[in-house]
């Protein structure tokens, strides 16, 4: 079949044939270059898709971590409030203990005083 493709060149001057050969070589070279660029483009597109997926995954993970962080902050706030309540309750109870201890000391002194009076 290549002889039919070459038939049209019969009878052309060597200069024209040389020019045709140069053009055909240039076409082949451009085809190869186009194929290489197409491969590069496909490779870059695949890498871009991979990066987009990675970015999307990172965004999702970031959102999850933000929600978890918010939840932990709320938990910390609740624990801090509970701690403050417990500290307040402890102070109230310590105050009550101090009052009762004072009353106990006063009662002991009264008892000692009464015992002293009884001994007299």
Secondary structure, 3 states (H helix, E strand, C coil): CHHHHHHCCCCCCHHHHHHHHHHHHHHHHHHHHHHHHHHHHHHHHHHHHHHHHHHHHHHHHHHHHHHHHHHHHHHHHHHHHHHHHHHHHHHHHHHHHHHHHHHHHHHHHHHHHHHHHHHC
